[in-house]
């Protein structure tokens, strides 16, 4: 399981860094102009903190994989991470409209990649807890 945690750690570091391109890719400068200042700033701040949380989770998986998989506290942390990513998996299906990806090659590919990634993260973290 330690190898899987290290793989997850790398995936999470990449995911955290990808958040940096969100403003440009999603054209936030123009799109968010329609929002009030507080809502616009919340988008940027919350995205930053989500990226930071995912980044730190990735570092924890890389540098503390032994402790996560073999200690009582580590297994409980994995339970929390497993629940977090399982909920994220559900959000992939029920939080986003399929209109956003159906019939669009790139978007469908990204959707499938994220479904597989969230399922993998959920499975590994929950498996560690249950082992």
C-alpha positions as a Markdown table, in Angstrom:
| # | Residue | x | y | z |
|---|---|---|---|---|
| 1 | Unk | 0.0 | 0.0 | 0.0 |
| 2 | Unk | 2.9 | 2.3 | 0.6 |
| 3 | Unk | 3.6 | 2.4 | -3.2 |
| 4 | Unk | 0.0 | 3.3 | -3.9 |
| 5 | Unk | 0.2 | 6.1 | -1.3 |
| 6 | Unk | 3.3 | 7.5 | -3.0 |
| 7 | Unk | 1.6 | 7.3 | -6.4 |
| 8 | Unk | -1.4 | 9.1 | -4.9 |
| 9 | Unk | 1.0 | 11.7 | -3.5 |
| 10 | Unk | 2.4 | 12.5 | -6.9 |
| 11 | Unk | -1.1 | 12.6 | -8.4 |
| 12 | Unk | -2.2 | 15.0 | -5.7 |
| 13 | Unk | 0.8 | 17.3 | -6.2 |
| 14 | Unk | 0.1 | 17.5 | -9.9 |
| 15 | Unk | -3.6 | 18.1 | -9.2 |
| 16 | Unk | -2.7 | 20.9 | -6.8 |
| 17 | Unk | -0.5 | 22.6 | -9.4 |
| 18 | Unk | -3.2 | 22.3 | -12.1 |
| 19 | Unk | -5.3 | 24.6 | -9.9 |
| 20 | Unk | -2.9 | 27.3 | -10.9 |
| 21 | Unk | -4.2 | 27.3 | -14.5 |
| 22 | Unk | -7.9 | 27.5 | -13.6 |
| 23 | Unk | -8.2 | 31.3 | -13.7 |
| 24 | Unk | -6.8 | 31.5 | -17.3 |
| 25 | Unk | -8.4 | 28.2 | -18.6 |
| 26 | Unk | -11.8 | 29.1 | -17.3 |
| 27 | Unk | -11.4 | 32.8 | -18.3 |
| 28 | Unk | -12.1 | 34.0 | -14.7 |
| 29 | Unk | -11.0 | 37.6 | -15.5 |
| 30 | Unk | -14.0 | 38.0 | -17.7 |
| 31 | Unk | -16.4 | 35.4 | -16.2 |
| 32 | Unk | -16.0 | 36.6 | -12.6 |
| 33 | Unk | -16.5 | 40.3 | -13.4 |
| 34 | Unk | -20.3 | 39.6 | -13.2 |
| 35 | Unk | -19.9 | 38.6 | -9.5 |
| 36 | Unk | -19.7 | 40.9 | -6.5 |
| 37 | Unk | -16.2 | 41.5 | -5.1 |
| 38 | Unk | -16.7 | 39.1 | -2.2 |
| 39 | Unk | -17.8 | 36.3 | -4.5 |
| 40 | Unk | -15.0 | 36.9 | -7.0 |
| 41 | Unk | -12.4 | 36.9 | -4.2 |
| 42 | Unk | -14.0 | 33.8 | -2.6 |
| 43 | Unk | -13.4 | 31.9 | -5.9 |
| 44 | Unk | -9.7 | 32.8 | -5.9 |
| 45 | Unk | -9.2 | 32.3 | -2.2 |
| 46 | Unk | -11.1 | 29.0 | -2.0 |
| 47 | Unk | -9.3 | 27.7 | -5.1 |
| 48 | Unk | -6.0 | 28.6 | -3.5 |
| 49 | Unk | -6.9 | 26.8 | -0.2 |
| 50 | Unk | -8.2 | 23.7 | -2.0 |
| 51 | Unk | -4.9 | 23.5 | -4.0 |
| 52 | Unk | -2.9 | 24.0 | -0.8 |
| 53 | Unk | -4.9 | 21.2 | 1.0 |
| 54 | Unk | -4.5 | 18.8 | -1.9 |
| 55 | Unk | -0.8 | 19.7 | -2.1 |
| 56 | Unk | -0.3 | 19.1 | 1.6 |
| 57 | Unk | -2.3 | 15.8 | 1.4 |
| 58 | Unk | 0.1 | 14.8 | -1.5 |
| 59 | Unk | 3.2 | 15.6 | 0.6 |
| 60 | Unk | 1.8 | 13.6 | 3.5 |
| 61 | Unk | 1.2 | 10.6 | 1.3 |
| 62 | Unk | 4.7 | 10.8 | -0.2 |
| 63 | Unk | 6.7 | 11.4 | 3.0 |
| 64 | Unk | 4.5 | 9.5 | 5.6 |
| 65 | Unk | 3.2 | 6.6 | 3.6 |
| 66 | Unk | 4.6 | 4.1 | 6.2 |
| 67 | Unk | 2.8 | 5.9 | 9.1 |
| 68 | Unk | -0.4 | 6.3 | 7.2 |
| 69 | Unk | -0.6 | 2.6 | 6.4 |
| 70 | Unk | 0.6 | 1.1 | 9.6 |
| 71 | Unk | -0.4 | 3.2 | 12.6 |
| 72 | Unk | -3.7 | 3.6 | 14.3 |
| 73 | Unk | -3.7 | 7.4 | 13.7 |
| 74 | Unk | -2.6 | 6.9 | 10.1 |
| 75 | Unk | -5.4 | 4.5 | 9.3 |
| 76 | Unk | -7.9 | 7.0 | 10.7 |
| 77 | Unk | -6.4 | 9.8 | 8.6 |
| 78 | Unk | -6.8 | 7.4 | 5.6 |
| 79 | Unk | -10.5 | 6.9 | 6.6 |
| 80 | Unk | -11.0 | 10.6 | 6.5 |
| 81 | Unk | -9.2 | 10.9 | 3.2 |
| 82 | Unk | -11.2 | 8.0 | 1.8 |
| 83 | Unk | -14.5 | 9.6 | 2.8 |
| 84 | Unk | -13.4 | 12.9 | 1.3 |
| 85 | Unk | -12.5 | 11.4 | -2.0 |
| 86 | Unk | -15.5 | 9.1 | -2.1 |
| 87 | Unk | -17.7 | 12.2 | -1.7 |
| 88 | Unk | -15.7 | 13.9 | -4.4 |
| 89 | Unk | -16.4 | 10.9 | -6.7 |
| 90 | Unk | -20.2 | 11.3 | -6.1 |
| 91 | Unk | -19.9 | 15.0 | -6.8 |
| 92 | Unk | -18.4 | 14.1 | -10.2 |
| 93 | Unk | -21.7 | 12.5 | -11.1 |
| 94 | Unk | -24.2 | 14.5 | -9.1 |
| 95 | Unk | -22.6 | 17.9 | -8.7 |
| 96 | Unk | -21.8 | 18.6 | -12.3 |
| 97 | Unk | -24.3 | 18.5 | -15.2 |
| 98 | Unk | -23.4 | 15.9 | -17.9 |
| 99 | Unk | -24.1 | 18.8 | -20.4 |
| 100 | Unk | -20.6 | 20.0 | -19.5 |
| 101 | Unk | -18.9 | 16.9 | -20.9 |
| 102 | Unk | -21.3 | 14.8 | -23.0 |
| 103 | Unk | -20.4 | 14.9 | -26.7 |
| 104 | Unk | -17.2 | 16.8 | -26.1 |
| 105 | Unk | -14.1 | 14.7 | -26.6 |
| 106 | Unk | -11.7 | 16.6 | -24.3 |
| 107 | Unk | -14.2 | 17.2 | -21.5 |
| 108 | Unk | -15.4 | 13.6 | -21.6 |
| 109 | Unk | -11.8 | 12.3 | -21.4 |
| 110 | Unk | -11.2 | 14.6 | -18.4 |
| 111 | Unk | -14.4 | 13.4 | -16.8 |
| 112 | Unk | -13.4 | 9.8 | -17.2 |
| 113 | Unk | -9.9 | 10.4 | -15.9 |
| 114 | Unk | -11.3 | 12.2 | -12.8 |
| 115 | Unk | -13.8 | 9.4 | -12.2 |
| 116 | Unk | -11.0 | 6.9 | -12.3 |
| 117 | Unk | -8.8 | 9.0 | -10.1 |
| 118 | Unk | -11.4 | 9.7 | -7.4 |
| 119 | Unk | -12.3 | 6.0 | -7.4 |
| 120 | Unk | -8.7 | 5.0 | -7.1 |
| 121 | Unk | -8.0 | 7.4 | -4.2 |
| 122 | Unk | -11.2 | 6.4 | -2.4 |
| 123 | Unk | -10.4 | 2.7 | -2.8 |
| 124 | Unk | -6.8 | 2.9 | -1.6 |
| 125 | Unk | -7.5 | 5.1 | 1.4 |
| 126 | Unk | -10.5 | 3.1 | 2.5 |
| 127 | Unk | -8.6 | -0.2 | 1.9 |
| 128 | Unk | -5.8 | 1.0 | 4.2 |
| 129 | Unk | -8.3 | 1.8 | 6.9 |
| 130 | Unk | -10.0 | -1.6 | 6.6 |
| 131 | Unk | -6.8 | -3.6 | 6.4 |
